[in-house]
Structures are given as structure tokens and as C-alpha cells.
Amino acid sequence: MKLDDFNFDLPEALIAVRPAYPRGSSRLLVAGAGWIDDRGVADICDYLRPGDRLVLNNTKVIPARLSGLRRRESAQGPVEARVEVTLLEPGGGAEWLALARPAKKVKPGEVVEFGGGLSAEVQGREGGEVRLRFSVEGADFDAALEAVGAMPLPPYIAARRAADEADREDYQTVFARHSGAVAAPTASLHFDEALLARIEAMGVGLTEVTLHVGAGTFLPVTVEDVTTHKMHAERGEVSAQAAQEINATKAAGGRIIPVGTTALRLIESAAVAKGEIAPWEGETDIFIYPGFEFRLTDALMTNFHLPKSTLMMLVSALMGQERIAEIYQHAIAAGYRFFSYGDSSLLLPGE
């Protein structure tokens, strides 16, 4: 199974750099085994049935991108350098693993000042990653990060524009509850409270799980044989209540429909048998590619993904490689907007 099997040509004009306004007004491509409907996200209720259950990822994106100054003494006097930092994952106490650009501008023992009373000492460096110990932790760190941090937009957006105040709302779901993600579960960005209320009113259940999406979700696959790719690990939790709700829906014959690949990866990690899930907490590096046996997922709502990405491999596993290629060809020809701020799809394998 080669990397090129998951490649396609995407016109740059189809890469969305802002979401559709208002929330929920994006287009929705609905695809079964042999049909495609071009609809809007607001029409999703036409394809849901009473007794189905949507699984939502309630992680909250932190403003994980920081810009700071490193000061270093030299024979000519103090030398300053601008350093851009993106938080990756927390360590113990005030420590975080982060990406630093340019990493060569910082050395262990040096301090980077971010403003607002927030600074960090470099504990160690390996390649582009650094381990930082911040000057504050806990609630004080959260408050400082809110004050000086920026939303960590994906690279393909950040290359075109800087994050701004609008992204603090746009790049966050309306049900975000548990802080820890450095990337949004983007399929969930399409939902507002009114649409969620309509879905519940028609007898569709809503279950929340938590997977803190990491920056590794944007890392390219670098191996030709995709089966040898190693996924990044992400922290998550399926509560006892969530497991009970999913199991009850499966037992009653309802469909389990994750909203986004993060929710899908989490529940498949927590699955203990075909049609059964147990409470779960920990890290998952599950890699889903064609040949994977889904134990809980009956359908998937998801945005359109990057060529040669692990998420292209996931949707190919769900729908079949030939079928997903047809769906993406249709999406491109029809002018759907791609990636995190783009339009969405509802994939219904076997229907």
C-alpha cells in the first residue's frame, strides 16, 4: 500500500482560510456506496434517523502559539532574537514540549520572554522541539496564555495569514469543555446550538468524548509503504456514561456516527469487541488505513483532508479507496472548500 495511492491534485483556490459564516452554513457532501448528494450542513437531519447517535469531541483548543524574545549576552552587548513557539503537549508541572522556530536561536538555560509576565526557560532541545519550563503554572498559566497566545491555525492557513481575534471563536467548537488540544476537531466547527437542538429533538442522541488533538495531526507521512508509518500519540477519555450511551445505541440497532476523525479514532481505540466499547483513558496512536475492521463506526461526518495524509487513509478505510477517490473528484469539480475551515461530508458506507 503506497503513499501515492492516497494522492490527488487540489486547486489552491479550494483551500479555505476562513470558515463560512454563520456557523453551520457550510456545504455538506453526503455520499453512500453509489450516490452523492450536494447539500448543506443544515440538511444533515434529512440523513439521520431516530435512535442514531452522534459522537462529539469536546476538547478545547488552547491559544498555543506564542511569540517571544530571547536575549543573549555577547561581546558586543545584549543580542535579541524573535522565537515562535507552538505548544505540543504538557509535561509535569510548568513544563511543556513545544516546537520552536527557529530552534537554533535557543539553547538550554536560556529564557524566552513572551510578555504579560509569561516567560519560559529552555530545559532541552532536540531538532525543532524544545522542552520549556514556564514561569507560572496551573490557572495562572492558563490566564497568561489567554492573554498573549494565538490560536494555532494549521500550517496551510498560517502560511497565508496570521491568526487573529476572530479565530478564537471560529477555531473552537460550541461544546468545547476540556482544555488541551492544539488543533481543533474541525468537523465539529459546523455545529451551532440551534442545529444540535434540532438533532436531539428528532431523537438522535449526542455523546461527548475527549481527545486532545495534537500538532502531529499535521505531520506529513514520510514513508512510501504507509503500513510502516508511526502515528503520533494523543490523550483522550471515554467516560463510563459515554460508553454506556454508545453500547445502548448499538444494542438497539442505532447507528454510531462520529463527528470528525478524532472522535472516530478515540472510540475505535476504546472498542473491546464488535459493537461494544468500555470506559477508557490514556494515549492512543491508533492508525486506521484500508483493511481496518471498524468495530463501532457506522458512518462519519468529516471535512475534506490533505493528499497523502493519514486522514485520507482513514476515510479510504471506511469507504474504500476507489469510492473515496470518486467522492473527492466530485468535491473538487463541484468547488467544495477543503481542510479545517472548509466544507464537510457525511460518509455512509454501505448505504
C-alpha positions as MATLAB code, in Angstrom:
seq = 'MKLDDFNFDLPEALIAVRPAYPRGSSRLLVAGAGWIDDRGVADICDYLRPGDRLVLNNTKVIPARLSGLRRRESAQGPVEARVEVTLLEPGGGAEWLALARPAKKVKPGEVVEFGGGLSAEVQGREGGEVRLRFSVEGADFDAALEAVGAMPLPPYIAARRAADEADREDYQTVFARHSGAVAAPTASLHFDEALLARIEAMGVGLTEVTLHVGAGTFLPVTVEDVTTHKMHAERGEVSAQAAQEINATKAAGGRIIPVGTTALRLIESAAVAKGEIAPWEGETDIFIYPGFEFRLTDALMTNFHLPKSTLMMLVSALMGQERIAEIYQHAIAAGYRFFSYGDSSLLLPGE';
ca = [
       0.000    0.000    0.000;
       1.879    3.024   -1.308;
       1.723    6.680   -0.290;
       0.857    7.750   -3.838;
      -2.332    5.670   -3.593;
      -3.724    8.481   -1.427;
      -2.640   11.433   -3.548;
      -4.806   13.818   -5.582;
      -4.456   17.234   -7.190;
      -6.192   20.043   -5.332;
      -6.504   23.566   -6.751;
      -5.083   26.030   -4.228;
      -8.202   28.181   -4.581;
     -10.233   25.474   -2.804;
      -8.217   25.722    0.416;
     -10.389   27.649    2.878;
      -8.638   30.273    5.008;
     -11.835   31.426    6.767;
     -14.925   29.442    7.745;
     -18.340   30.017    6.223;
     -20.475   32.489    8.176;
     -22.678   31.990   10.053;
     -21.601   28.745   11.681;
     -23.499   25.876   10.095;
     -23.839   27.437    6.640;
     -21.141   25.288    5.017;
     -21.911   22.837    2.261;
     -22.306   19.141    3.028;
     -21.465   16.372    0.581;
     -23.434   13.237    1.502;
     -22.150   10.015   -0.032;
     -23.237    6.398    0.092;
     -21.932    3.376   -1.758;
     -23.158    4.544   -5.164;
     -24.659    8.000   -4.783;
     -23.738   11.572   -3.838;
     -25.986   14.418   -2.711;
     -24.835   18.039   -2.645;
     -26.484   19.618    0.383;
     -25.773   21.967    3.282;
     -24.753   21.178    6.848;
     -28.191   22.364    7.988;
     -29.671   19.466    5.962;
     -27.903   16.764    7.968;
     -31.152   15.920    9.778;
     -32.507   14.546    6.470;
     -29.929   11.742    6.705;
     -30.163   10.990   10.417;
     -32.688    8.604   11.952;
     -34.249    8.488   15.429;
     -32.117    6.168   17.518;
     -28.836    7.198   15.858;
     -26.079    8.720   17.970;
     -23.546   11.408   17.085;
     -20.243   11.231   18.968;
     -18.692   14.669   19.583;
     -15.159   15.537   20.668;
     -15.447   18.175   23.401;
     -11.750   19.062   23.607;
     -10.938   22.773   23.857;
      -8.190   24.341   21.754;
      -5.713   26.396   23.741;
      -4.066   29.530   22.240;
      -0.877   27.520   21.875;
       1.109   29.787   19.554;
       3.452   32.217   21.297;
       5.867   34.830   20.003;
       8.749   35.776   22.272;
      12.193   37.320   22.577;
      15.352   35.524   23.615;
      18.090   37.752   24.982;
      21.709   36.582   24.904;
      24.825   38.372   26.080;
      27.674   38.808   23.607;
      30.947   40.705   23.468;
      29.070   43.493   21.699;
      26.313   43.554   24.306;
      22.832   42.005   24.566;
      21.535   40.289   21.409;
      17.819   39.679   20.915;
      16.163   37.103   18.662;
      12.489   36.572   17.884;
      11.346   32.998   18.610;
       7.981   31.498   17.616;
       6.761   28.695   19.873;
       3.884   26.237   19.390;
       2.978   24.163   22.432;
       2.675   20.447   21.730;
       1.937   18.612   24.962;
       2.202   19.244   28.701;
       4.812   17.646   30.902;
       4.868   17.746   34.672;
       4.119   20.987   36.497;
       5.082   24.025   34.449;
       6.824   22.075   31.676;
       5.670   21.787   28.057;
       7.076   20.159   24.945;
       6.966   22.689   22.111;
       8.073   23.444   18.584;
      10.429   26.410   18.326;
      11.169   28.339   15.135;
      13.992   28.915   14.555;
      15.132   26.293   17.082;
      18.798   27.226   16.594;
      18.057   30.560   18.273;
      17.594   28.938   21.699;
      19.869   26.876   23.923;
      19.256   25.071   27.221;
      19.337   27.500   30.115;
      18.163   30.487   28.072;
      14.913   32.310   28.808;
      12.300   33.388   26.264;
      10.071   36.322   27.259;
       6.521   36.281   25.850;
       5.099   39.360   27.563;
       2.267   39.637   30.052;
       4.509   38.242   32.768;
       4.948   34.937   30.926;
       8.405   33.547   30.246;
       9.956   30.121   29.824;
      13.388   28.613   30.415;
      14.665   26.155   27.823;
      15.293   22.818   29.526;
      16.469   20.908   26.491;
      16.349   20.808   22.708;
      16.140   18.042   20.112;
      15.773   19.071   16.489;
      12.937   21.581   16.231;
      11.408   20.533   19.554;
      12.239   22.132   22.892;
      11.224   21.399   26.451;
      10.187   24.575   28.250;
       9.605   25.345   31.914;
       7.222   28.279   32.192;
       7.347   30.945   34.893;
       3.792   30.136   36.047;
       1.565   27.066   36.049;
      -1.999   25.981   36.634;
      -4.664   28.685   36.492;
      -2.018   31.419   36.274;
      -0.534   29.782   33.175;
      -3.970   29.412   31.582;
      -4.708   33.103   32.175;
      -1.333   34.206   30.787;
      -1.773   32.012   27.725;
      -5.201   33.511   27.054;
      -3.675   36.971   27.271;
      -0.649   36.543   24.986;
      -1.195   33.369   22.962;
      -2.704   32.983   19.494;
      -4.818   30.170   18.115;
      -2.614   27.509   16.480;
      -4.004   27.566   12.949;
      -2.968   24.694   10.667;
       0.175   25.286    8.576;
      -1.758   25.620    5.314;
      -3.752   28.524    6.803;
      -0.933   30.067    8.827;
       1.174   30.267    5.650;
      -1.479   32.516    4.105;
      -2.479   34.718    7.056;
      -1.816   35.235   10.746;
      -4.275   34.127   13.408;
      -6.484   36.963   14.660;
      -9.214   37.609   17.206;
     -11.905   36.009   15.006;
     -10.082   32.677   15.181;
     -10.583   32.500   18.938;
     -14.256   31.816   18.241;
     -14.067   30.338   14.730;
     -11.471   27.685   15.655;
     -13.412   26.455   18.706;
     -16.480   24.226   18.854;
     -19.594   25.434   20.675;
     -19.310   22.452   23.048;
     -15.577   22.774   23.839;
     -15.157   21.958   27.553;
     -11.779   20.398   28.373;
      -8.641   22.387   27.503;
      -5.688   20.609   25.957;
      -5.903   20.494   22.159;
      -3.519   22.350   19.860;
      -5.701   21.645   16.818;
      -9.480   21.741   16.521;
     -11.781   18.773   15.813;
     -12.796   20.629   12.683;
     -15.876   18.676   11.580;
     -17.486   19.850   14.814;
     -16.939   23.519   13.943;
     -20.027   23.362   11.701;
     -22.477   22.894   14.588;
     -24.249   25.676   16.432;
     -26.603   25.274   19.401;
     -29.717   25.509   17.228;
     -28.650   22.650   14.941;
     -27.681   20.470   17.906;
     -31.112   21.122   19.437;
     -32.848   20.121   16.171;
     -30.855   16.901   16.061;
     -31.732   15.985   19.631;
     -35.396   16.888   19.075;
     -35.652   14.303   16.290;
     -34.486   11.530   18.621;
     -30.787   11.404   17.777;
     -28.506   11.039   20.785;
     -25.424   13.179   21.417;
     -22.463   11.696   23.266;
     -19.338   13.631   24.212;
     -15.855   12.147   24.399;
     -12.494   13.913   24.731;
      -9.437   13.572   22.531;
      -6.856   16.334   22.810;
      -5.786   16.782   19.207;
      -2.030   17.281   18.829;
       0.041   19.169   16.276;
       1.194   15.791   14.989;
      -2.093   15.567   13.117;
      -0.478   17.878   10.511;
       2.802   15.959   10.198;
       3.321   14.502    6.714;
       3.669   10.795    6.086;
       7.272   10.269    5.014;
       7.378    6.522    4.283;
       6.438    5.013    0.926;
       4.924    1.894    2.492;
       2.153    3.505    4.537;
       1.705    0.430    6.736;
       5.054    1.252    8.360;
       4.011    4.779    9.373;
       4.071    5.538   13.110;
       1.237    7.739   14.374;
       1.639   10.457   16.991;
       0.010    9.720   20.347;
      -2.886   11.811   21.657;
      -4.512   11.886   25.098;
      -8.170   11.058   25.459;
     -11.011    9.775   27.567;
     -14.256    7.872   27.072;
     -16.306    8.206   30.254;
     -18.457    5.449   31.705;
     -21.554    7.417   30.695;
     -20.327    7.804   27.113;
     -19.544    4.091   26.854;
     -22.981    3.196   28.226;
     -24.744    5.500   25.744;
     -22.834    4.090   22.766;
     -23.401    0.491   23.849;
     -27.133    1.119   24.344;
     -27.418    2.656   20.871;
     -25.617   -0.286   19.252;
     -27.773   -2.792   21.146;
     -30.940   -1.014   19.968;
     -29.842   -1.039   16.331;
     -28.986    2.655   16.036;
     -26.027    3.964   14.078;
     -22.903    5.362   15.732;
     -21.748    8.426   13.771;
     -18.568   10.109   14.989;
     -18.315   13.789   14.128;
     -14.723   14.020   12.971;
     -11.836   11.628   12.658;
     -10.654   12.390   16.199;
     -13.897   11.112   17.742;
     -13.730    8.083   15.436;
     -10.134    7.250   16.359;
     -10.941    7.537   20.045;
     -13.982    5.274   20.115;
     -12.255    2.688   17.937;
      -9.337    2.770   20.396;
     -11.738    2.111   23.259;
     -13.683   -0.658   21.478;
     -13.399   -4.039   23.194;
     -15.403   -6.122   20.718;
     -17.593   -5.711   17.659;
     -20.323   -3.292   18.700;
     -19.020   -2.821   22.252;
     -16.993   -0.104   23.955;
     -15.650    0.248   27.504;
     -14.658    3.323   29.517;
     -11.138    4.296   28.563;
      -8.471    6.876   29.400;
      -4.923    7.214   28.154;
      -2.948    7.800   24.974;
      -3.835    6.397   21.576;
      -1.682    6.132   18.467;
      -4.217    4.088   16.510;
      -3.551    4.162   12.757;
      -6.542    3.440   10.524;
      -5.888    2.570    6.885;
      -7.587    0.283    4.328;
      -8.104   -3.166    5.771;
      -9.014   -1.851    9.226;
     -12.065   -3.512   10.806;
     -14.343   -0.883   12.312;
     -15.984   -2.155   15.489;
     -18.249    0.776   16.338;
     -18.356    3.300   13.494;
     -21.337    3.108   11.120;
     -20.885    6.483    9.383;
     -18.700    9.566    9.668;
     -19.066   13.325    9.363;
     -15.709   14.795    8.380;
     -14.125   17.667    6.467;
     -12.038   17.135    3.328;
      -8.469   16.068    4.018;
      -4.961   16.661    2.720;
      -3.482   14.473   -0.043;
      -1.235   11.678    1.244;
      -2.413   12.235    4.843;
      -3.295    9.632    7.452;
      -6.831   11.055    7.435;
      -7.145   10.291    3.713;
      -6.153    6.753    4.627;
      -8.824    6.674    7.342;
     -11.689    7.742    5.075;
     -10.400    5.322    2.425;
     -10.617    2.551    5.014;
     -14.224    3.494    5.726;
     -15.500    3.946    2.168;
     -12.958    2.041    0.054;
     -10.079    3.603   -1.885;
     -11.844    3.716   -5.251;
     -15.017    5.151   -3.774;
     -13.259    7.878   -1.788;
     -11.335    8.850   -4.935;
     -14.662    9.288   -6.738;
     -16.067   11.354   -3.861;
     -13.045   13.667   -3.823;
     -13.119   14.080   -7.606;
     -16.765   15.135   -7.294;
     -15.953   17.527   -4.420;
     -13.193   19.226   -6.394;
     -15.300   19.515   -9.553;
     -18.192   20.947   -7.513;
     -15.977   23.534   -5.819;
     -16.203   22.310   -2.216;
     -13.895   24.162    0.177;
     -11.178   21.971    1.708;
      -9.436   21.400    5.047;
     -10.015   22.788    8.548;
     -12.173   25.817    7.695;
     -13.754   24.182    4.667;
     -16.970   22.323    3.895;
     -17.880   18.910    5.257;
     -19.026   15.468    4.201;
     -21.263   12.770    5.619;
     -19.943    9.360    4.636;
     -22.440    6.470    4.776;
     -20.667    3.239    3.823;
     -22.936    0.507    2.523;
     -25.969    2.785    2.184;
];
